[in-house]
Amino acid sequence: MDIKNIINTSIDEFNNSQDQYEIYKKNDFLLLGEGSALDSLAIVNFLTKLDKNIFKESKKDLDLMNKIFSRQENKFTLLDLEELLKNNI
């Protein structure tokens, strides 16, 4: 399973589903934390799409929301997301 491809597909789905926010496919794009371009509803929307796509590919329910929101770090980037997925799939 290509994690980067699943993330990029989910980004495309998110970007095409609304026009208020845009996630850029850059490792340092800030998903969560001070300075993030996304509000809480947007990040939940994106993570829901990502969770669905991961389940479609791997049949694993990762509960990404809990994994991500329970982290102690103040910032969470696309690279952090990719690393988290590599360690959990």
Contacts in CASP RR format, 6 or more apart in sequence:
PFRMAT RR
TARGET T0000
AUTHOR 0000-0000-0000
METHOD contacts of the structure
MODEL  1
MDIKNIINTSIDEFNNSQDQYEIYKKNDFLLLGEGSALDSLAIVNFLTKL
DKNIFKESKKDLDLMNKIFSRQENKFTLLDLEELLKNNI
1 57 0 8 1.000
1 58 0 8 1.000
1 89 0 8 1.000
3 82 0 8 1.000
3 85 0 8 1.000
3 86 0 8 1.000
3 89 0 8 1.000
4 82 0 8 1.000
6 50 0 8 1.000
6 53 0 8 1.000
6 54 0 8 1.000
6 57 0 8 1.000
6 85 0 8 1.000
7 50 0 8 1.000
7 78 0 8 1.000
7 81 0 8 1.000
7 82 0 8 1.000
7 85 0 8 1.000
8 25 0 8 1.000
9 53 0 8 1.000
10 46 0 8 1.000
10 49 0 8 1.000
10 50 0 8 1.000
10 53 0 8 1.000
11 23 0 8 1.000
11 25 0 8 1.000
11 46 0 8 1.000
13 49 0 8 1.000
13 53 0 8 1.000
14 21 0 8 1.000
14 23 0 8 1.000
14 42 0 8 1.000
14 45 0 8 1.000
14 46 0 8 1.000
14 49 0 8 1.000
15 21 0 8 1.000
15 22 0 8 1.000
15 23 0 8 1.000
17 45 0 8 1.000
17 49 0 8 1.000
18 42 0 8 1.000
18 45 0 8 1.000
20 42 0 8 1.000
21 37 0 8 1.000
21 38 0 8 1.000
21 39 0 8 1.000
21 42 0 8 1.000
22 37 0 8 1.000
23 29 0 8 1.000
23 31 0 8 1.000
23 37 0 8 1.000
23 38 0 8 1.000
23 46 0 8 1.000
23 78 0 8 1.000
25 78 0 8 1.000
26 78 0 8 1.000
27 77 0 8 1.000
27 78 0 8 1.000
27 79 0 8 1.000
27 82 0 8 1.000
28 77 0 8 1.000
28 78 0 8 1.000
28 79 0 8 1.000
29 77 0 8 1.000
29 78 0 8 1.000
30 36 0 8 1.000
30 37 0 8 1.000
30 75 0 8 1.000
30 76 0 8 1.000
30 77 0 8 1.000
31 38 0 8 1.000
31 43 0 8 1.000
31 46 0 8 1.000
31 76 0 8 1.000
31 77 0 8 1.000
31 78 0 8 1.000
31 80 0 8 1.000
31 81 0 8 1.000
32 38 0 8 1.000
32 43 0 8 1.000
32 68 0 8 1.000
32 75 0 8 1.000
32 76 0 8 1.000
33 74 0 8 1.000
33 75 0 8 1.000
33 76 0 8 1.000
34 74 0 8 1.000
34 75 0 8 1.000
36 43 0 8 1.000
38 46 0 8 1.000
44 65 0 8 1.000
47 64 0 8 1.000
47 65 0 8 1.000
47 68 0 8 1.000
50 64 0 8 1.000
50 81 0 8 1.000
51 61 0 8 1.000
51 62 0 8 1.000
51 63 0 8 1.000
51 64 0 8 1.000
51 65 0 8 1.000
54 60 0 8 1.000
54 62 0 8 1.000
54 64 0 8 1.000
54 85 0 8 1.000
54 89 0 8 1.000
55 61 0 8 1.000
55 62 0 8 1.000
58 89 0 8 1.000
60 89 0 8 1.000
62 85 0 8 1.000
62 88 0 8 1.000
62 89 0 8 1.000
67 84 0 8 1.000
67 88 0 8 1.000
68 76 0 8 1.000
68 81 0 8 1.000
68 84 0 8 1.000
73 80 0 8 1.000
END
